[in-house]
Amino acid sequence: MTLERKVLFICAANYNRSVMAEAIYNHLKKSKKAQSAAANDYGMIGWDTSDYVKQVLAEKGIKLQKHRVRLWKKHMIEQAERIYVMTRYIPDELQSVLEKHNKKVKKWEIPDPQGTFDIEKYREARNVLWRKITAEIKKEYYQARKG
């Protein structure tokens, strides 16, 4: 029996990094258990994701399903078993909620390609995410086998 965990990825705007993380996790796990959200509302809620993100995911065989930028909600954090935060810009309200769920929060330093207009920066972020997510999935697998 496979233990499926709900996972939440949060970055600054839910436009690049967290979108890639959600897609990579779901692709590797062959599931839809991961979701992503923005820490901040930069006026982008409802936008489609970056074309660069779509391109670098497609290079790994991942077709990004329709994604719209969305802001974090308290229920998303409460329902997640693991939360990965990839931004330093955390509003006070979100910080307060995350502190209540501290045991399931991990902070990742992921390079933000936003504004670089450099496909290589997007590939770099994707590759870092791929490695980190693969390592997390392996940990989940071994923990499930132990427990």
C-alpha positions as CSV (number, residue, x, y, z in Angstrom):
1,M,0.0,0.0,0.0
2,T,1.4,3.4,-1.0
3,L,1.1,6.3,1.4
4,E,0.0,9.3,-0.6
5,R,0.7,12.6,1.0
6,K,-0.8,16.0,0.3
7,V,2.0,18.4,-0.5
8,L,1.9,22.2,-0.9
9,F,4.6,24.2,-2.7
10,I,4.6,28.0,-2.0
11,C,6.7,30.6,-3.8
12,A,6.4,34.3,-4.1
13,A,3.9,34.6,-6.9
14,N,2.9,31.0,-8.0
15,Y,4.1,31.8,-11.4
16,N,7.3,29.8,-11.8
17,R,9.0,27.8,-9.0
18,S,6.0,26.4,-7.2
19,V,4.2,25.7,-10.4
20,M,7.2,23.6,-11.6
21,A,7.5,21.9,-8.2
22,E,3.8,20.9,-8.3
23,A,4.1,19.6,-11.8
24,I,7.3,17.7,-11.2
25,Y,6.0,16.1,-7.9
26,N,2.8,15.0,-9.5
27,H,4.6,13.7,-12.6
28,L,7.1,11.7,-10.5
29,K,4.5,10.3,-8.1
30,K,2.0,9.8,-10.9
31,S,-0.6,11.6,-8.7
32,K,-2.4,14.8,-8.2
33,K,-1.6,15.1,-4.5
34,A,0.6,18.2,-4.9
35,Q,-0.7,21.8,-5.3
36,S,1.0,25.2,-5.3
37,A,0.2,28.7,-4.2
38,A,1.5,32.2,-4.1
39,A,2.7,33.7,-0.8
40,N,1.9,37.2,-2.1
41,D,-0.7,38.8,-4.3
42,Y,1.3,40.7,-6.9
43,G,-1.8,41.3,-9.0
44,M,-1.3,38.1,-10.9
45,I,-4.0,35.9,-9.4
46,G,-5.7,34.1,-12.2
47,W,-2.9,34.5,-14.7
48,D,-1.6,31.6,-16.7
49,T,1.9,30.5,-15.9
50,S,5.1,31.5,-17.7
51,D,5.7,30.1,-21.2
52,Y,9.3,29.4,-20.0
53,V,7.9,27.1,-17.3
54,K,5.8,25.3,-19.8
55,Q,8.8,24.9,-22.1
56,V,11.3,23.6,-19.5
57,L,8.7,21.1,-18.1
58,A,7.9,19.9,-21.6
59,E,11.6,19.1,-22.0
60,K,11.2,16.6,-19.2
61,G,8.0,15.1,-20.7
62,I,5.7,17.0,-18.5
63,K,2.7,18.7,-20.1
64,L,1.5,21.3,-17.8
65,Q,-2.2,21.2,-17.4
66,K,-4.1,24.4,-17.2
67,H,-2.7,26.3,-14.3
68,R,-3.8,29.7,-12.9
69,V,-1.9,31.6,-10.4
70,R,-3.6,31.3,-7.0
71,L,-3.0,32.7,-3.6
72,W,-2.5,30.5,-0.5
73,K,-5.5,29.7,1.6
74,K,-5.5,28.6,5.3
75,H,-7.2,25.3,4.4
76,M,-4.5,24.5,1.9
77,I,-1.9,24.7,4.7
78,E,-4.1,22.8,7.2
79,Q,-4.7,19.9,4.7
80,A,-1.1,19.6,3.6
81,E,1.1,17.0,5.2
82,R,4.2,18.7,3.9
83,I,4.8,22.3,2.9
84,Y,7.7,23.6,0.9
85,V,8.3,27.3,1.0
86,M,10.5,28.8,-1.7
87,T,10.4,32.5,-0.9
88,R,11.8,34.9,1.7
89,Y,8.9,37.3,1.1
90,I,6.3,35.9,3.4
91,P,3.5,38.2,4.6
92,D,2.8,38.3,8.3
93,E,-0.6,36.5,8.0
94,L,1.0,33.6,6.1
95,Q,4.0,33.5,8.5
96,S,1.6,33.2,11.5
97,V,-0.2,30.3,9.9
98,L,3.0,28.5,8.9
99,E,4.4,28.9,12.4
100,K,1.4,26.9,13.8
101,H,2.3,24.1,11.4
102,N,6.0,24.4,11.7
103,K,6.7,20.6,11.9
104,K,5.6,20.1,8.3
105,V,7.2,23.2,6.8
106,K,10.5,23.1,4.9
107,K,12.2,26.1,3.5
108,W,14.0,25.6,0.2
109,E,16.4,28.0,-1.5
110,I,15.5,27.8,-5.1
111,P,16.8,30.3,-7.6
112,D,14.0,32.5,-8.9
113,P,14.2,32.9,-12.7
114,Q,11.5,35.5,-12.8
115,G,12.5,38.6,-14.8
116,T,15.7,37.0,-16.2
117,F,14.2,36.2,-19.6
118,D,16.9,33.5,-19.7
119,I,15.7,29.9,-20.5
120,E,18.8,28.6,-18.8
121,K,17.8,30.1,-15.5
122,Y,14.5,28.3,-15.8
123,R,16.2,25.1,-16.5
124,E,18.5,25.6,-13.5
125,A,15.5,26.1,-11.2
126,R,13.7,23.1,-12.7
127,N,16.8,20.9,-12.2
128,V,17.2,22.0,-8.6
129,L,13.6,21.2,-8.0
130,W,13.8,17.9,-9.7
131,R,16.7,16.8,-7.5
132,K,15.1,18.0,-4.3
133,I,11.7,16.5,-5.1
134,T,13.3,13.2,-6.1
135,A,15.1,13.1,-2.7
136,E,11.9,13.9,-0.8
137,I,10.0,11.1,-2.6
138,K,12.7,8.6,-1.8
139,K,12.5,9.7,1.9
140,E,8.7,9.2,1.8
141,Y,9.2,5.8,0.3
142,Y,11.7,4.6,3.0
143,Q,9.6,6.1,5.8
144,A,6.5,4.3,4.5
145,R,8.4,1.0,4.4
146,K,9.7,1.5,7.9
147,G,6.4,2.5,9.4
